[in-house]
């Protein structure tokens, strides 16, 4: 039953990666955290490290889902190079800092940070102008140097610490640059790749600092079995979602995006 649920939610993460740029983190992290804490006692190594395992495995799954979604959006003509680079490079630098910080934080600290992060983002999307509604006459502007450098490092650090890919910062940012939801969510996928790759490699490289053995299917905090099942599910989800690229009305797209964030925050807040 454990792996059946993982496959189903992996499919959901593939759909959200293509249509909302989530890359899987907002689906995988809450799911794995709940399943690991439910199946392992608080005194067991896996139970104690549930949030770390969820975050690390999420970044690993994100490599595959974000890469494939990026290819799909590139073929659809939704990617704009100057919004991806050099912002992606600075996000990669910040991702290294975030992954190291997450290794030394407790599971509960990461969990509450995840909830607060979502709450602030939802309020920002609801009450700051430019996200939910946008005029067709708006001419997209380029990112400023501060948004690219300091913003990129901040996005990478926070995203990797929480295992979420950074889409909840990059999508609102690009949205307020004047991009429609289809392009903004499309750009979130290549911008999630630096977070996914840097985060996964760091979690694996720092495996020697783990004080206990999590089992034969773990590399550092990455659960390889969960990664395989989630990835297979994500591939199915990506295939199902691809025909919908660019077909969702902009305003509805924005409202559904916020609604999904509310659902995830509620799931992480329970218990």
ROTI-513413 format. One record per atom (N, C-alpha, C, O): x, y, z. Coordinates in pm, whole numbers, padded with zeros to 5 digits, always signed. Example, Ala and Ser with C-alpha at 12.3 -4.5 7.8 and 13.67 -1.06 7.14 Angstrom:
! ROTI-513413
+01319-00569+00780/+01230-00450+00780/+01320-00330+00780/+01424-00332+00846/+01285-00225+00708/+01367-00106+00714/+01290+00003+00787/+01341+00114+00804/
This chain:
! ROTI-513413
+00082-00120+00000/+00000+00000+00000/+00087+00126+00000/+00054+00226-00064/+00199+00119+00074/+00292+00231+00084/+00337+00274-00055/+00334+00393-00088/+00378+00177-00139/+00433+00211-00269/+00324+00244-00371/+00349+00317-00467/+00203+00191-00351/+00091+00229-00437/+00059+00377-00419/+00037+00449-00516/+00056+00422-00293/+00032+00564-00264/+00143+00651-00321/+00118+00758-00376/+00266+00603-00307/+00379+00678-00362/+00365+00695-00514/+00388+00804-00567/+00326+00588-00582/+00311+00595-00728/+00201+00694-00766/+00217+00772-00860/+00088+00691-00692/-00023+00783-00722/+00017+00928-00702/-00014+01015-00784/+00085+00953-00591/+00127+01091-00564/+00244+01132-00654/+00261+01250-00683/+00323+01035-00697/+00426+01065-00795/+00364+01113-00924/+00414+01205-00988/+00253+01048-00963/+00178+01091-01083/+00127+01234-01066/+00136+01315-01157/+00074+01263-00947/+00026+01398-00918/+00139+01500-00924/+00120+01611-00973/+00257+01461-00875/+00371+01553-00878/+00415+01581-01021/+00461+01692-01051/+00403+01482-01110/+00436+01504-01250/+00340+01603-01315/+00381+01686-01397/+00212+01593-01279/+00112+01685-01332/+00139+01828-01284/+00136+01922-01363/+00166+01842-01153/+00191+01977-01100/+00322+02035-01154/+00334+02156-01170/+00420+01948-01182/+00547+01997-01239/+00524+02062-01374/+00578+02169-01402/+00444+01998-01458/+00420+02049-01593/+00331+02173-01592/+00359+02271-01660/+00222+02167-01514/+00122+02274-01519/+00146+02389-01422/+00100+02500-01447/+00217+02362-01311/+00234+02467-01210/+00380+02490-01170/+00408+02577-01088/+00473+02414-01227/+00615+02436-01200/+00659+02392-01064/+00769+02427-01021/+00577+02314-00992/+00613+02273-00856/+00732+02178-00852/+00803+02174-00751/+00756+02102-00957/+00869+02011-00959/+00852+01892-00867/+00944+01810-00858/+00740+01880-00798/+00716+01764-00712/+00734+01788-00565/+00677+01714-00484/+00812+01889-00526/+00844+01910-00386/+00723+01932-00298/+00717+01879-00187/+00626+02010-00345/+00509+02040-00263/+00414+01921-00251/+00325+01921-00167/+00433+01821-00335/+00354+01699-00325/+00433+01592-00249/+00379+01527-00160/+00559+01574-00285/+00641+01466-00230/+00676+01488-00083/+00665+01395-00004/+00716+01609-00046/+00761+01633+00091/+00651+01604+00195/+00676+01527+00287/+00531+01664+00183/+00426+01633+00282/+00388+01486+00284/+00367+01428+00390/+00379+01424+00164/+00340+01284+00156/+00442+01193+00227/+00405+01115+00314/+00567+01205+00188/+00670+01119+00248/+00683+01143+00398/+00700+01048+00475/+00676+01268+00439/+00685+01298+00582/+00576+01226+00659/+00603+01162+00761/+00451+01236+00611/+00338+01172+00680/+00351+01020+00678/+00325+00955+00779/+00391+00964+00567/+00400+00818+00554/+00513+00761+00639/+00499+00655+00698/+00624+00831+00645/+00738+00784+00724/+00710+00794+00873/+00746+00703+00949/+00648+00902+00916/+00616+00916+01059/+00507+00818+01101/+00504+00774+01217/+00418+00783+01007/+00311+00688+01040/+00362+00545+01047/+00311+00464+01125/+00461+00512+00965/+00510+00373+00958/+00631+00346+01046/+00669+00230+01062/+00692+00450+01102/+00808+00433+01190/+00788+00514+01318/+00745+00629+01314/+00820+00454+01428/+00805+00521+01557/+00899+00639+01572/+00999+00650+01501/+00864+00727+01666/+00946+00847+01689/+01087+00812+01736/+01179+00892+01719/+01103+00693+01794/+01235+00654+01844/+01322+00586+01741/+01441+00565+01764/+01264+00550+01625/+01341+00484+01521/+01419+00588+01438/+01375+00702+01425/+01533+00548+01382/+01614+00643+01302/+01536+00708+01188/+01548+00828+01166/+01457+00628+01114/+01381+00684+01002/+01275+00780+01052/+01252+00885+00991/+01208+00746+01162/+01108+00835+01220/+01168+00967+01265/+01107+01073+01246/+01287+00961+01324/+01355+01083+01370/+01399+01170+01253/+01408+01292+01266/+01427+01108+01141/+01481+01181+01025/+01378+01196+00913/+01414+01220+00798/+01249+01181+00947/+01144+01178+00844/+01147+01300+00752/+01138+01287+00630/+01161+01419+00810/+01157+01540+00727/+01282+01551+00641/+01274+01595+00527/+01397+01513+00696/+01520+01517+00617/+01511+01421+00498/+01551+01454+00387/+01458+01300+00523/+01443+01201+00416/+01346+01253+00310/+01371+01239+00190/+01236+01311+00354/+01136+01364+00260/+01195+01473+00173/+01173+01474+00052/+01271+01564+00233/+01330+01674+00157/+01436+01624+00060/+01438+01664-00056/+01525+01535+00108/+01633+01484+00023/+01578+01402-00094/+01624+01417-00207/+01481+01316-00067/+01422+01235-00173/+01347+01322-00272/+01347+01295-00393/+01284+01427-00222/+01212+01521-00309/+01306+01586-00409/+01273+01596-00527/+01422+01632-00364/+01515+01698-00455/+01565+01600-00562/+01592+01639-00675/+01576+01472-00524/+01621+01371-00619/+01515+01347-00727/+01546+01341-00846/+01388+01333-00685/+01278+01315-00779/+01266+01438-00870/+01235+01427-00988/+01292+01554-00811/+01280+01681-00882/+01374+01689-01003/+01341+01753-01103/+01489+01624-00995/+01583+01627-01107/+01515+01572-01232/+01522+01632-01339/+01450+01458-01216/+01386+01391-01331/+01265+01469-01378/+01253+01499-01497/+01173+01501-01285/+01047+01566-01325/+01072+01705-01383/+01011+01742-01483/+01161+01783-01321/+01188+01918-01371/+01259+01915-01506/+01232+01999-01593/+01349+01818-01525/+01422+01808-01652/+01327+01773-01766/+01333+01834-01873/+01241+01674-01744/+01148+01634-01850/+01047+01744-01877/+01015+01771-01993/+00996+01809-01771/+00902+01919-01790/+00967+02034-01865/+00902+02100-01946/+01095+02059-01838/+01168+02165-01910/+01173+02135-02060/+01152+02224-02142/+01200+02010-02094/+01204+01971-02236/+01067+01991-02301/+01058+02039-02414/+00961+01953-02229/+00825+01968-02283/+00794+02116-02309/+00739+02151-02414/+00828+02201-02213/+00799+02344-02230/+00888+02408-02336/+00846+02501-02405/+01010+02359-02349/+01099+02410-02455/+01040+02381-02593/+01042+02466-02682/+00988+02262-02609/+00926+02224-02736/+00799+02306-02763/+00765+02332-02878/+00731+02345-02655/+00609+02426-02669/+00640+02574-02690/+00549+02653-02713/+00770+02611-02682/+00811+02750-02704/+00782+02844-02587/+00766+02964-02607/+00774+02788-02465/+00737+02870-02348/+00856+02927-02271/+00837+03010-02182/+00978+02885-02303/+01095+02928-02226/+01160+03052-02287/+01172+03065-02409/+01202+03144-02199/+01269+03267-02241/+01406+03268-02172/+01414+03270-02049/+01512+03267-02251/+01646+03243-02199/+01687+03343-02090/+01743+03301-01989/+01662+03473-02109/+01717+03571-02014/+01649+03567-01877/+01697+03629-01783/+01538+03494-01866/+01477+03474-01734/+01534+03350-01665/+01519+03334-01544/+01600+03265-01742/+01656+03140-01687/+01801+03156-01646/+01843+03103-01543/+01878+03228-01725/+02022+03246-01699/+02055+03394-01707/+02015+03461-01803/+02130+03449-01608/+02210+03381-01506/+02139+03355-01373/+02203+03311-01277/+02007+03381-01364/+01935+03356-01239/+01956+03212-01190/+01975+03189-01071/+01952+03115-01283/+01969+02975-01245/+02102+02948-01179/+02111+02864-01089/+02208+03018-01224/+02341+02999-01163/+02344+03045-01018/+02400+02977-00933/+02284+03160-00989/+02280+03210-00852/+02191+03122-00764/+02219+03104-00646/+02085+03067-00822/+02001+02974-00747/+02083+02851-00707/+02067+02799-00596/+02169+02804-00796/+02256+02690-00765/+02349+02718-00649/+02372+02631-00565/+02404+02840-00643/+02493+02878-00531/+02416+02877-00399/+02463+02826-00298/+02297+02936-00402/+02216+02938-00282/+02173+02799-00239/+02158+02773-00120/+02153+02710-00336/+02109+02574-00306/+02213+02500-00220/+02177+02421-00132/+02340+02524-00246/+02446+02460-00168/+02436+02502-00021/+02450+02419+00069/+02414+02630+00001/+02400+02682+00139/+02277+02621+00207/+02283+02581+00323/+02167+02615+00135/+02044+02562+00191/+02053+02416+00228/+02000+02375+00332/+02118+02336+00145/+02131+02193+00172/+02216+02167+00296/+02183+02082+00378/+02326+02241+00309/+02413+02225+00427/+02338+02267+00554/+02347+02199+00656/+02263+02377+00546/+02187+02424+00662/+02081+02321+00703/+02059+02300+00822/+02017+02258+00605/+01912+02160+00635/+01969+02037+00706/+01899+01974+00785/+02094+02003+00677/+02156+01886+00741/+02168+01905+00892/+02165+01808+00968/+02182+02030+00935/+02204+02056+01078/+02077+02101+01149/+02080+02127+01269/+01967+02111+01078/+01840+02151+01140/+01758+02027+01174/+01771+01924+01108/+01675+02036+01276/+01590+01923+01315/+01473+01911+01218/+01439+02007+01147/+01411+01792+01214/+01296+01770+01127/+01182+01866+01157/+01116+01914+01065/+01159+01895+01285/+01050+01984+01322/+01075+02128+01277/+00982+02198+01237/+01201+02171+01284/+01236+02305+01237/+01206+02318+01088/+01148+02417+01044/+01245+02216+01010/+01220+02219+00866/+01071+02216+00838/+01022+02286+00749/+00997+02134+00914/+00853+02124+00894/+00783+02258+00919/+00703+02302+00837/+00814+02322+01031/+00749+02450+01061/+00793+02559+00964/+00714+02647+00929/+00918+02553+00921/+00966+02650+00822/+00890+02631+00690/+00857+02729+00623/+00861+02508+00655/+00785+02475+00535/+00646+02537+00542/+00598+02596+00445/+00580+02523+00658/+00444+02575+00677/+00444+02728+00671/+00360+02788+00604/+00539+02791+00740/+00548+02938+00741/+00575+02990+00601/+00514+03088+00557/+00665+02925+00532/+00700+02962+00395/+00577+02963+00304/+00556+03056+00226/+00498+02857+00315/+00376+02849+00235/+00277+02958+00272/+00217+03022+00185/+00260+02980+00403/+00166+03082+00449/+00199+03220+00398/+00112+03292+00351/+00326+03258+00408/+00370+03390+00361/+00349+03403+00210/+00305+03507+00161/+00380+03296+00137/+00366+03299-00008/+00220+03314-00050/+00189+03390-00141/+00132+03241+00016/-00012+03249-00015/-00065+03390+00009/-00136+03445-00075/-00029+03448+00123/-00074+03585+00154/-00019+03684+00051/-00090+03776+00009/+00104+03664+00011/+00166+03753-00087/+00092+03745-00221/+00067+03846-00286/+00059+03622-00263/-00012+03605-00390/-00153+03665-00385/-00201+03719-00484/-00217+03655-00269/-00355+03703-00256/-00366+03855-00246/-00458+03915-00300/-00270+03916-00176/-00287+04057-00142/-00194+04154-00214/-00220+04274-00214/-00086+04104-00276/-00003+04196-00352/-00045+04193-00498/-00065+04087-00556/-00059+04310-00556/-00108+04320-00694/-00012+04256-00793/+00110+04258-00774/-00070+04199-00897/+00012+04149-01007/+00016+03999-01021/+00068+03948-01121/-00038+03924-00923/-00032+03779-00935/-00164+03721-00986/-00166+03650-01087/-00275+03750-00917/-00403+03690-00953/-00463+03750-01080/-00531+03681-01156/-00437+03876-01101/-00490+03941-01222/-00377+04011-01296/-00281+04060-01236/-00391+04015-01427/-00288+04078-01508/-00347+04126-01639/-00424+04054-01703/-00312+04246-01679/-00363+04302-01803/-00287+04245-01923/-00166+04223-01917/-00360+04222-02030/-00296+04170-02152/-00201+04273-02214/-00116+04239-02296/-00218+04400-02172/-00136+04506-02230/+00000+04521-02161/+00084+04599-02206/+00021+04447-02051/+00147+04457-01977/+00264+04406-02061/+00258+04298-02119/+00370+04488-02067/+00492+04447-02138/+00590+04388-02038/+00630+04457-01945/+00629+04261-02053/+00720+04198-01957/+00850+04276-01943/+00907+04320-02043/+00898+04292-01821/+01025+04359-01794/+01132+04255-01760/+01101+04143-01722/+01258+04294-01776/+01368+04207-01738/+01391+04211-01587/+01353+04307-01520/+01452+04107-01535/+01487+04104-01394/+01599+04203-01366/+01688+04221-01450/+01596+04268-01250/+01704+04359-01212/+01826+04278-01165/+01815+04158-01142/+01941+04345-01151/+02061+04276-01105/+02043+04221-00965/+02090+04111-00935/+01976+04296-00878/+01953+04250-00741/+01861+04129-00739/+01882+04036-00660/+01760+04128-00824/+01669+04013-00831/+01742+03889-00879/+01714+03778-00834/+01836+03907-00971/+01911+03794-01026/+02011+03740-00925/+02018+03618-00903/+02090+03828-00862/+02197+03783-00772/+02147+03750-00632/+02141+03634-00593/+02110+03854-00556/+02063+03832-00419/+01934+03750-00418/+01917+03661-00334/+01845+03780-00512/+01720+03704-00520/+01745+03557-00553/+01684+03469-00494/+01834+03533-00648/+01865+03395-00687/+01925+03314-00574/+01886+03199-00552/+02020+03373-00502/+02083+03303-00389/+01980+03273-00280/+01979+03164-00223/+01893+03369-00252/+01789+03349-00150/+01692+03239-00191/+01656+03153-00111/+01651+03241-00316/+01561+03138-00367/+01625+03000-00355/+01561+02906-00308/+01749+02988-00397/+01817+02858-00391/+01833+02806-00249/+01812+02688-00224/+01871+02896-00156/+01892+02855-00017/+01762+02808+00048/+01758+02702+00110/+01657+02888+00034/+01528+02854+00096/+01469+02729+00032/+01419+02640+00102/+01473+02722-00100/+01413+02609-00171/+01480+02477-00135/+01411+02377-00113/+01613+02475-00130/+01682+02350-00100/+01666+02312+00047/+01658+02194+00079/+01661+02410+00135/+01639+02384+00277/+01505+02313+00297/+01492+02226+00383/+01404+02352+00216/+01270+02296+00231/+01241+02184+00130/+01141+02114+00142/+01327+02168+00030/+01308+02063-00069/+01196+02090-00168/+01130+01996-00213/+01173+02217-00203/+01055+02250-00284/+01086+02303-00424/+00992+02327-00501/+01210+02323-00460/+01240+02365-00596/+01238+02513-00623/+01291+02557-00725/+01180+02591-00536/+01182+02736-00552/+01073+02794-00638/+01068+02915-00658/+00983+02708-00691/+00880+02759-00783/+00787+02859-00716/+00734+02948-00783/+00767+02846-00585/+00676+02938-00517/+00738+03075-00497/+00669+03168-00455/+00866+03089-00527/+00927+03221-00531/+00949+03267-00674/+00929+03384-00705/+00989+03175-00762/+01016+03216-00899/+00888+03248-00977/+00887+03341-01058/+00781+03171-00954/+00657+03198-01027/+00600+03336-00994/+00571+03412-01086/+00582+03372-00864/+00534+03509-00835/+00628+03617-00887/+00583+03720-00936/+00761+03592-00878/+00858+03689-00927/+00840+03713-01077/+00834+03828-01121/+00833+03607-01153/+00820+03620-01299/+00681+03671-01337/+00663+03741-01437/+00583+03634-01257/+00447+03683-01280/+00444+03835-01270/+00379+03902-01350/+00515+03889-01172/+00515+04034-01153/+00610+04105-01250/+00613+04228-01257/+00686+04026-01324/+00765+04083-01434/+00677+04103-01558/+00721+04162-01657/+00553+04053-01551/+00461+04070-01663/+00433+03946-01743/+00363+03952-01844/+00488+03828-01699/+00464+03704-01773/+00328+03645-01735/+00283+03659-01622/+00264+03579-01830/+00140+03509-01797/+00173+03382-01720/+00290+03342-01712/+00071+03318-01662/+00094+03201-01576/+00158+03086-01653/+00241+03014-01597/+00121+03068-01777/+00177+02958-01855/+00328+02971-01868/+00401+02873-01849/+00376+03090-01901/+00521+03111-01915/+00592+03112-01780/+00701+03057-01767/+00530+03174-01679/+00592+03181-01546/+00611+03042-01486/+00717+03012-01431/+00509+02957-01497/+00521+02821-01443/+00615+02736-01529/+00681+02645-01478/+00620+02766-01657/+00714+02693-01745/+00857+02721-01704/+00939+02629-01698/+00888+02848-01675/+01023+02887-01637/+01065+02829-01503/+01184+02814-01476/+00967+02795-01418/+00998+02740-01286/+01069+02605-01295/+01144+02569-01205/+01045+02532-01402/+01107+02399-01414/+01258+02405-01437/+01332+02341-01362/+01310+02478-01538/+01455+02486-01550/+01520+02555-01430/+01634+02526-01396/+01447+02649-01365/+01503+02716-01248/+01502+02626-01124/+01569+02655-01025/+01426+02515-01129/+01428+02418-01020/+01543+02319-01033/+01582+02255-00935/+01598+02305-01152/+01705+02207-01174/+01830+02235-01091/+01885+02140-01034/+01878+02361-01079/+01996+02384-00993/+01970+02344-00848/+02058+02291-00782/+01848+02371-00800/+01812+02331-00664/+01814+02180-00651/+01868+02126-00555/+01754+02112-00748/+01743+01966-00742/+01881+01899-00746/+01910+01811-00665/+01964+01939-00840/+02095+01876-00857/+02187+01907-00739/+02247+01817-00681/+02198+02035-00704/+02287+02075-00594/+02241+02015-00463/+02321+01963-00386/+02110+02021-00438/+02057+01966-00314/+02081+01818-00301/+02125+01771-00196/+02054+01742-00406/+02071+01597-00402/+02217+01559-00380/+02247+01474-00296/+02307+01620-00454/+02450+01588-00440/+02501+01622-00300/+02582+01549-00243/+02452+01734-00245/+02496+01773-00111/+02444+01677-00006/+02519+01637+00084/+02317+01638-00015/+02261+01542+00081/+02334+01409+00074/+02352+01343+00177/+02376+01369-00044/+02451+01244-00058/+02594+01257-00007/+02646+01167+00059/+02658+01370-00039/+02797+01391+00001/+02813+01401+00151/+02916+01363+00206/+02711+01454+00219/+02717+01470+00364/+02664+01349+00439/+02635+01356+00558/+02651+01236+00367/+02596+01116+00429/+02679+01068+00547/+02626+01007+00641/+02810+01095+00543/+02898+01050+00650/+02871+01115+00784/+02917+01067+00888/+02795+01226+00784/+02766+01295+00909/+02641+01239+00979/+02609+01279+01091/+02570+01147+00912/+02451+01087+00974/+02496+00994+01086/+02585+00911+01067/+02436+01009+01202/+02480+00936+01320/+02431+00792+01325/+02479+00715+01408/+02338+00753+01239/+02283+00619+01245/+02256+00567+01104/+02252+00644+01008/+02238+00434+01094/+02216+00369+00965/+02067+00366+00935/+01988+00312+01012/+02029+00425+00822/+01888+00430+00784/+01843+00305+00709/+01723+00281+00697/+01936+00228+00657/+01899+00106+00585/+01974+00093+00453/+02040+00187+00410/+01963-00025+00389/+02040-00052+00266/+01993+00026+00144/+02069+00040+00047/+01872+00079+00146/+01818+00150+00029/+01833+00301+00040/+01766+00377-00030/+01922+00343+00129/+01943+00487+00147/+02084+00526+00106/+02181+00456+00136/+02094+00639+00036/+02224+00704+00012/+02214+00839+00080/+02147+00929+00030/+02281+00854+00193/+02259+00972+00274/+02115+00969+00325/+02071+00870+00384/+02043+01077+00300/+01902+01081+00339/+01810+01046+00221/+01688+01049+00237/+01863+01014+00106/+01782+00983-00012/+01734+00839-00007/+01814+00746-00002/+01601+00820-00008/+01539+00688-00009/+01528+00644-00155/+01443+00694-00229/+01613+00550-00196/+01620+00511-00337/+01494+00439-00385/+01452+00458-00499/+01434+00357-00299/+01312+00286-00338/+01198+00386-00360/+01127+00379-00460/+01183+00477-00267/+01079+00580-00281/+01105+00665-00404/+01012+00701-00476/+01232+00697-00429/+01269+00777-00547/+01226+00706-00675/+01169+00769-00764/+01253+00575-00685/+01220+00500-00807/+01069+00498-00831/+01024+00520-00944/+00992+00470-00727/+00846+00461-00742/+00787+00598-00774/+00702+00609-00863/+00831+00701-00703/+00781+00836-00728/+00815+00883-00869/+00733+00948-00934/+00933+00850-00916/+00975+00891-01050/+00892+00825-01158/+00852+00890-01255/+00865+00695-01143/+00781+00625-01241/+00641+00687-01245/+00585+00707-01353/+00587+00718-01128/+00457+00783-01122/+00461+00920-01187/+00368+00959-01258/+00570+00995-01163/+00583+01130-01219/+00587+01127-01372/+00533+01216-01437/+00651+01026-01428/+00658+01014-01574/+00519+00998-01635/+00489+01054-01740/+00433+00921-01566/+00295+00904-01612/+00221+01038-01601/+00148+01076-01693/+00238+01107-01489/+00172+01236-01469/+00213+01339-01572/+00130+01415-01621/+00341+01343-01605/+00391+01439-01705/+00327+01411-01841/+00290+01504-01914/+00315+01284-01874/+00253+01248-02002/+00106+01291-02006/+00057+01339-02108/+00037+01274-01895/-00105+01311-01888/-00124+01462-01896/-00221+01510-01954/-00032+01538-01837/-00048+01683-01829/+00000+01757-01953/-00045+01869-01978/+00089+01698-02030/+00149+01767-02145/+00046+01828-02242/+00067+01941-02286/-00063+01758-02276/-00160+01818-02370/-00226+01946-02317/-00283+02021-02395/-00218+01972-02187/-00283+02089-02127/-00192+02211-02121/-00236+02318-02077/-00067+02198-02164/+00026+02311-02160/-00030+02428-02241/-00061+02413-02360/-00043+02545-02176/-00089+02665-02244/-00238+02674-02267/-00285+02770-02329/-00316+02576-02219/-00460+02575-02247/-00546+02623-02129/-00666+02643-02146/-00486+02641-02012/-00564+02684-01896/-00574+02836-01895/-00471+02903-01907/-00696+02893-01882/-00710+03039-01877/-00624+03099-01767/-00611+03042-01658/-00564+03215-01795/-00464+03273-01706/-00515+03294-01563/-00449+03254-01467/-00631+03356-01548/-00685+03385-01415/-00715+03256-01337/-00684+03246-01219/-00775+03158-01405/-00803+03029-01341/-00674+02961-01301/-00665+02901-01193/-00572+02969-01387/-00441+02910-01360/-00383+02966-01230/-00330+02891-01147/-00393+03097-01213/-00339+03163-01094/-00415+03121-00968/-00354+03094-00865/-00547+03115-00975/-00628+03078-00859/-00606+02932-00820/-00598+02901-00701/-00596+02843-00917/-00571+02702-00886/-00433+02686-00822/-00416+02605-00731/-00336+02763-00868/-00201+02762-00811/-00207+02793-00662/-00149+02720-00580/-00276+02900-00626/-00289+02939-00485/-00366+02832-00407/-00331+02800-00294/-00471+02778-00468/-00550+02675-00402/-00468+02552-00369/-00484+02495-00261/-00382+02511-00459/-00296+02395-00433/-00201+02422-00317/-00174+02332-00236/-00150+02544-00308/-00062+02579-00196/-00138+02569-00063/-00082+02524+00037/-00264+02612-00062/-00346+02603+00060/-00367+02458+00102/-00361+02426+00221/-00391+02371+00005/-00410+02228+00035/-00284+02169+00097/-00291+02096+00196/-00169+02199+00037/-00042+02145+00088/-00012+02198+00229/+00031+02122+00316/-00035+02328+00251/-00011+02385+00383/-00101+02320+00489/-00058+02293+00601/-00227+02297+00451/-00319+02231+00543/-00273+02091+00577/-00282+02049+00693/-00225+02018+00479/-00177+01882+00502/-00058+01878+00595/-00049+01791+00681/+00035+01973+00579/+00154+01977+00664/+00122+02026+00805/+00193+01992+00900/+00016+02105+00819/-00019+02163+00950/-00092+02063+01039/-00085+02074+01161/-00161+01967+00979/-00237+01870+01058/-00144+01782+01139/-00037+01741+01093/-00186+01753+01259/-00106+01663+01344/+00017+01727+01398/+00093+01663+01471/
